[in-house]
Amino acid sequence: MTSTAADRLLRVWPPGPAAEPSGGTAHRLATGVVVLTCGGEADVQGVTVSTLALASVEPPMVSVALRRTSRALRSLLGTSAFVANVLGSRQEQLARHFARRRRATGVDQLDPGAWAGRTEDGVPVLRGAFGWLVCSVQRTVPVGDHDLLLARVDRAVPGSGAPLLNFAGELHQLPALMPVERD
């Protein structure tokens, strides 16, 4: 393709308006569903997010965006560690529970069987997740009406089964996945 043809193509694509409302294409990205937990037994805080992303391989780091007015953000910034509980395909109820803005705090907000234990820092961990990342916040960056947290992954623990996915604002279950061997 010549540069003139490429220039012409770029001028006419994409068709339609230059900008979409916030419910457009960006909300149609398939993402994993994660519950971030932090705090101790009496003040456990959790929040469902679908914005967790790998930020760096070396050192291992993730990023997550949280609404600036979120009480979970205040809790995460006031703690040394949090757990990213990567939800499994059968954990839709947990995703919905921690997505509600008005809910109790503390371990008593869930049945005792929902908790798998605690990290060395005392952060409660959800049972049955597809995987867990024990993280510590390294930096916060204001981004629009959210804060972007950059966190070091101190430990990663794989689970089993299949992840719960968010696509177009709906939660979707996948069948169990087989690990792919790499050379």
C-alpha distance (Angstrom), angle and dihedral (degrees) to the residues before:
residue distance angle dihedral
M1 . . .
T2 3.78 . .
S3 3.77 120.0 .
T4 3.83 89.5 -113.5
A5 3.82 90.7 55.3
A6 3.82 90.4 46.2
D7 3.81 91.1 50.0
R8 3.81 90.5 50.4
L9 3.81 91.1 48.5
L10 3.80 92.2 50.4
R11 3.78 91.8 51.0
V12 3.80 94.3 55.8
W13 3.78 99.9 37.2
P14 2.97 130.9 112.5
P15 3.78 97.0 36.8
G16 3.78 119.8 -140.1
P17 3.78 130.0 27.2
A18 3.79 118.9 -4.8
A19 3.80 94.3 -126.7
E20 3.81 133.2 37.8
P21 3.77 129.2 -150.3
S22 3.80 113.9 -99.6
G23 3.83 92.4 -93.4
G24 3.81 91.8 65.1
T25 3.77 133.8 94.5
A26 3.82 96.5 -33.5
H27 3.81 89.7 62.4
R28 3.80 90.8 52.7
L29 3.80 95.5 66.8
A30 3.80 112.3 115.8
T31 3.80 109.3 -123.5
G32 3.77 138.2 170.0
V33 3.80 119.1 -105.2
V34 3.79 116.4 -123.0
V35 3.80 134.1 179.8
L36 3.80 112.9 -150.4
T37 3.81 111.8 -151.8
C38 3.79 128.2 -170.4
G39 3.77 140.2 155.2
G40 3.79 134.1 54.0
E41 3.80 132.1 -70.1
A42 3.82 97.6 -74.6
D43 3.78 97.5 39.6
V44 3.82 104.7 33.3
Q45 3.76 109.3 158.6
G46 3.77 125.1 -166.9
V47 3.77 136.9 177.0
T48 3.80 133.7 -175.1
V49 3.81 114.3 -127.3
S50 3.76 136.2 173.7
T51 3.80 94.6 -172.5
L52 3.81 100.1 81.9
A53 3.80 109.9 126.3
L54 3.78 138.3 168.5
A55 3.80 107.4 -100.5
S56 3.81 100.9 175.1
V57 3.79 137.8 3.6
E58 3.81 96.3 -159.0
P59 2.92 107.3 60.5
P60 3.81 93.1 18.6
M61 3.80 107.8 -118.2
V62 3.78 137.9 160.6
S63 3.77 133.2 -161.9
V64 3.78 129.0 -146.0
A65 3.80 131.3 179.6
L66 3.80 119.6 -140.6
R67 3.78 129.8 -178.4
R68 3.79 108.4 -100.8
T69 3.84 91.5 -127.4
S70 3.83 92.8 53.1
R71 3.79 116.4 122.3
A72 3.81 86.7 -148.5
L73 3.81 89.4 61.0
R74 3.81 90.5 53.8
S75 3.81 89.6 49.5
L76 3.81 93.5 47.8
L77 3.79 91.9 50.3
G78 3.80 90.7 50.4
T79 3.80 95.9 53.9
S80 3.77 136.7 69.7
A81 3.81 96.8 -136.3
F82 3.78 143.6 19.7
V83 3.78 136.5 -177.7
A84 3.80 123.7 -127.1
N85 3.82 101.9 -150.2
V86 3.83 104.2 -161.3
L87 3.80 100.4 -149.5
G88 3.76 122.7 -127.5
S89 3.79 123.2 -131.0
R90 3.82 92.1 -97.6
Q91 3.82 95.5 53.1
E92 3.79 100.6 82.9
Q93 3.84 90.6 122.9
L94 3.83 90.6 58.7
A95 3.80 91.1 48.1
R96 3.81 90.6 52.6
H97 3.82 93.1 44.4
F98 3.80 94.4 54.1
A99 3.82 92.1 41.5
R100 3.83 91.3 63.7
R101 3.78 112.1 99.1
R102 3.79 94.3 -149.4
R103 3.77 110.2 55.3
A104 3.76 138.2 121.6
T105 3.79 123.5 -90.1
G106 3.79 128.0 -138.4
V107 3.77 130.4 56.9
D108 3.82 90.6 -72.5
Q109 3.81 90.7 73.0
L110 3.83 87.0 83.0
D111 3.77 135.5 39.4
P112 3.84 108.7 -86.4
G113 3.83 89.7 -115.7
A114 3.82 90.1 64.2
W115 3.81 90.8 71.5
A116 3.81 121.0 77.0
G117 3.79 96.2 -167.6
R118 3.79 137.2 -85.2
T119 3.78 138.6 -67.1
E120 3.82 120.8 -117.7
D121 3.83 86.2 -92.2
G122 3.82 90.8 55.7
V123 3.83 96.8 -107.8
P124 3.82 111.3 149.5
V125 3.81 116.4 -119.4
L126 3.81 124.5 -150.5
R127 3.82 117.6 -121.9
G128 3.80 121.4 -121.9
A129 3.80 99.9 21.7
F130 3.80 122.9 153.8
G131 3.80 86.8 -122.2
W132 3.79 144.2 -26.7
L133 3.79 133.7 -131.4
V134 3.80 118.4 -164.7
C135 3.80 104.8 -152.5
S136 3.78 143.6 177.3
V137 3.80 123.5 -152.0
Q138 3.81 112.5 -114.5
R139 3.79 103.3 171.4
T140 3.80 142.1 -0.5
V141 3.80 123.0 -147.8
P142 3.83 122.5 -169.4
V143 3.81 110.2 -127.5
G144 3.82 116.3 176.9
D145 3.81 108.5 -63.9
H146 3.82 91.8 -16.2
D147 3.79 137.5 67.4
L148 3.78 117.9 -131.9
L149 3.80 111.7 -141.5
L150 3.78 119.3 -155.2
A151 3.79 110.8 -159.6
R152 3.79 134.5 -177.7
V153 3.82 114.3 -127.4
D154 3.78 104.6 -129.5
R155 3.79 95.2 178.2
A156 3.82 136.0 3.8
V157 3.79 121.6 -158.0
P158 3.81 119.7 -172.5
G159 3.79 120.1 -140.8
S160 3.78 127.3 -170.0
G161 3.77 140.0 -112.3
A162 3.79 122.3 42.9
P163 3.81 133.2 -45.6
L164 3.80 126.0 -108.5
L165 3.81 110.3 -118.5
N166 3.78 134.0 -154.5
F167 3.80 115.4 -147.7
A168 3.80 124.4 167.5
G169 3.81 91.5 -14.8
E170 3.81 94.5 -53.9
L171 3.81 129.1 105.7
H172 3.81 116.8 -123.3
Q173 3.79 132.2 -167.4
L174 3.78 121.8 -142.6
P175 3.79 127.4 -159.5
A176 3.81 116.4 -104.6
L177 3.78 111.2 -70.9
M178 3.78 126.2 -133.6
P179 3.81 115.2 -134.5
V180 3.80 114.2 -109.8
E181 3.78 115.3 -130.2
R182 3.78 114.4 -136.3
D183 3.78 129.1 -156.9
